[in-house]
């Protein structure tokens, strides 16, 4: 798989800045900020990005929700900043429940990405 294949997305992403927390395995919890989000994934800026291929749970803290939205993810790619990109990682959301998908849809709708409930 080439570098371009790693960044292929099924849908567009919306610039949405949200505080997030994540953990890889038993490691200490880390924090970051989303740069963009879609129904299929997100880019997270953080000081110590996990390696590509890692399964993680991403905890999104949205200003429109009382509780954080916890989404299982798979790290698709990671950047240490040496390639000119922001330091962070891209994730694909995995196995969203109906409740998680509905909450994510509401979050994107509140950000102005989805209009009219579509």
Buried (B, 14 or more C-beta within 10 A) or exposed (E): EEEEEEEEEEEEBBEBEBBBBBBBEEEEEBEBBBBBBBBBBBBBBBEBBBEBEBEBEBBBBBEEBEEBBBBBBBBBBBBEEEEEBBBBBBBBBEEBEEEBEEBBBBBBBBBEBBEEEE
